[in-house]
Amino acid sequence: MTMPSWMRGLSLPAGATLRRRETYELTHPTGVYDVEVFQNSDGTWYAIAVPREGERLVVYGSPVCGARAEALKTVMERIDRFAPRMNADGASPGPAER
């Protein structure tokens, strides 16, 4: 997806940037995540995801990608790989359970 034509025609002050931001909610076996996807003015994308609950703040992110889907896929893969699975009672598993 390219930047909208109205965005390409904007004249920004020196040093200023304008990004498009989209927000999503991801319900995953490890919890619920707030996901934000950003499009830079050059048409590149990146994404971040933050769990809504937990004892510590963890931000899962993608590198700058050529497509929105690629950025989202990377974030979801990182959640799959690194986020602790929840037990049926909603608690994180202990070391013996992992």
C-alpha positions in Angstrom: 0.0 0.0 0.0 1.4 3.4 -0.9 0.8 6.6 1.0 -2.5 8.3 0.2 -2.2 11.0 -2.5 -3.2 13.7 -0.1 -0.3 12.7 2.2 2.3 12.7 -0.5 1.3 16.3 -1.4 1.9 17.7 2.1 4.7 20.1 2.7 6.2 19.3 6.1 8.7 21.6 8.0 12.3 20.6 7.9 13.0 17.6 10.1 9.3 16.7 10.5 7.9 13.3 9.7 4.4 12.1 9.3 3.4 8.5 9.8 0.1 6.6 9.4 -0.8 4.6 12.5 -3.3 1.7 12.7 -4.3 0.0 15.9 -5.5 -3.6 16.4 -6.3 -6.0 19.2 -4.7 -9.5 19.0 -6.2 -12.2 21.1 -3.6 -14.9 21.3 -3.1 -18.1 23.5 -0.6 -16.1 25.6 -3.0 -13.1 26.2 -4.5 -10.0 24.6 -2.1 -7.6 22.9 -2.5 -4.0 21.7 -0.9 -3.9 18.2 0.1 -0.8 16.4 1.3 -0.7 12.8 3.1 2.3 11.4 3.6 3.4 7.8 6.5 5.7 7.1 6.3 8.4 4.4 8.6 6.3 2.2 5.9 3.5 2.2 7.8 1.2 4.6 6.0 -0.4 7.7 6.8 -1.5 11.2 4.7 -2.9 14.0 4.8 -3.3 17.8 2.7 -5.3 20.2 2.3 -4.8 23.9 0.5 -7.2 26.2 -2.4 -5.7 28.1 -1.7 -7.6 31.3 1.4 -8.9 33.0 4.0 -8.2 35.7 6.4 -6.5 33.3 6.2 -4.4 30.2 7.3 -6.3 27.1 7.3 -4.8 23.6 7.4 -7.1 20.6 8.5 -5.3 17.5 9.3 -5.8 13.8 12.1 -4.3 11.8 11.1 -1.9 9.1 9.4 -3.9 6.4 8.2 -3.4 2.8 4.6 -4.4 3.6 2.1 -4.1 6.4 1.4 -7.9 6.4 5.2 -8.6 6.8 5.5 -6.3 9.8 2.4 -7.9 11.5 3.5 -11.4 10.7 6.9 -10.7 12.3 5.3 -9.4 15.5 3.0 -12.4 15.8 5.9 -14.8 15.2 7.9 -13.1 18.0 4.9 -13.4 20.3 4.6 -17.1 19.4 8.3 -17.6 20.1 8.9 -15.5 23.2 5.7 -14.9 25.1 5.1 -17.2 28.1 2.0 -19.4 27.7 -0.7 -18.9 30.3 -2.2 -21.7 32.4 -5.9 -22.3 32.5 -6.2 -20.1 35.5 -4.5 -17.2 33.7 -1.2 -17.5 35.5 2.2 -17.8 33.8 3.6 -21.3 34.0 6.5 -22.0 36.4 9.9 -23.2 35.2 9.0 -26.8 35.5 5.9 -26.4 33.4 7.7 -24.7 30.4 
